Amino acid sequence: MKTIFTLLLSFALTQMTFLTAQIDQVSVGATYAQQAFYDIQSGDVTNYDNDQWDLAFSAVGQQDAGIFINESVGSGQGLFQIFESTTTDWSETITNTDAYVDEGGLFNAEDDWSNGALNTIKDPASPFDYGWGAYNTSSNQVEGTTIFIIKNRAGEFLKFRVVSLISGTYTFETANLDNSNPKTYSVSKDDAGDGQLVYFSLDTESQVEITTDYDLFFGRYFTPIDAGDGTTINYPVTGILLGPGVEAAVADGVDVNAVVADDYADLYSTNPETIGHDWKSFSFTSGWVISTDRAQFVKTRNGEIYKIVLIDFEGSSTGVTTLEKTLITSVSVDDQVARDLSLVVYPNPTTDFISIKHDEQKEFNLTVYNDQGQTMIQNKINSNTPMSVDELTSGLYLVLIENSDVKNFQTLIVK
């Protein structure tokens, strides 16, 4: 499926080879106190303090319901944690928090931008289970089913639940463990703008504007690490995550000056942790050691391909990563069709019909591919006008939506 996606995107690329490398530096601050959002083309870096936001809500698709937590924590900082409660009664007073803390918290899976920490407890056998809630096929709503316990960065505990996701709006609640000070909040997927996440701070009780003009995230997050006894533990690492809409392929054990991007054309992945944290290791004698035989090919949001070679990491003293970037392929001016992230297929999942959400009434060419790359539907569709997909069997499909102004790819789940 990813190979098909890569091939389809390549139709919009004009191959041009560039040999000039540039050096950029990205800092997450001393003691890893910040997150850094890096735009490869411009080299711009936008920084935010680790505690600037707590929760992020997926805005991809009409029924996508991913909810992430902010795992970033610097040396000596408090950690934002969330735990699954043992109760389903919101009015119940909770007096013992040790049971939750001892069990460990929930962490983002870091494998895509549609499933966060609050989705990791879902039943993988149930397509309607989102972890924090379940999809109601009668109402086309996701209804909350799980109560969580939050331990904020100050060490204070709160009850938390997501009540619903209705027509693109998440409604969620907090309260003290004794039910005092109840509060209700809501965020809309429309608030993501041209991004794919809506960020929220429980401290300021408001949404947080985070840049959408980035390709790579630099910062701290938790990932499973081998504990040495056959088990894994969630451990904080400093690494690099792909931003939404970005793909990457890793070339390991190579001559970084001679490696050819075309040799890795079938290995591109949208998994955020494709680059990850293991491009470096720590030696007690020599400090941080960088893999010198590893290169990353990164396909940016607009389709350009860069070779990224990580050449230095200064650790907690400065939080600076130094990298070399080389533009491999560029998008020609004639082929720069806008990838409109606000253009979405809904409802998703669906059972019988789909529509194209767009602010303006426009006509689009719509093509649906199955997981073998075969064309299943090819039709013209007006925005906000239902179109039957009764002929599709249950499964995962790739949808290409385009006209003279925009081009977008969506995954579609048919139940």
Secondary structure, DSSP 8 states (H G I E B T S, - for coil): -HHHHHHHHHTT-B------EEEEEEE--GGG-EEEEE-TTT--EEEEEGGG-SEEEE-SSSS---EEE-----TT----EEEE-S---TT------HHHHHH-------S-SS--GGGTTS-TT-TTB-SSEEEETTTTEEEE---EEEE-TTS-EEEEEEEEEETTEEEEEEE-TTS-S-EEEEEEGGGGTTSSEEEEETTTTEEE------SEEEEEEEEEEE-SSS-EEEEEEEEEEE-TT-EEEEEESS-TTT--GGGGTT--B--TTSSBSTTEEEETTTEEEE-TTEEEEEE-TTS-EEEEEEEEE-GGGT-EEEEEEEEEEB--GGG--B--TT-EEESSSBSSEEEEE-SS--EEEEEEE-TTS-EEEEEEEETT--EE-TT--SEEEEEEEE-SSBEEEEEEEE-
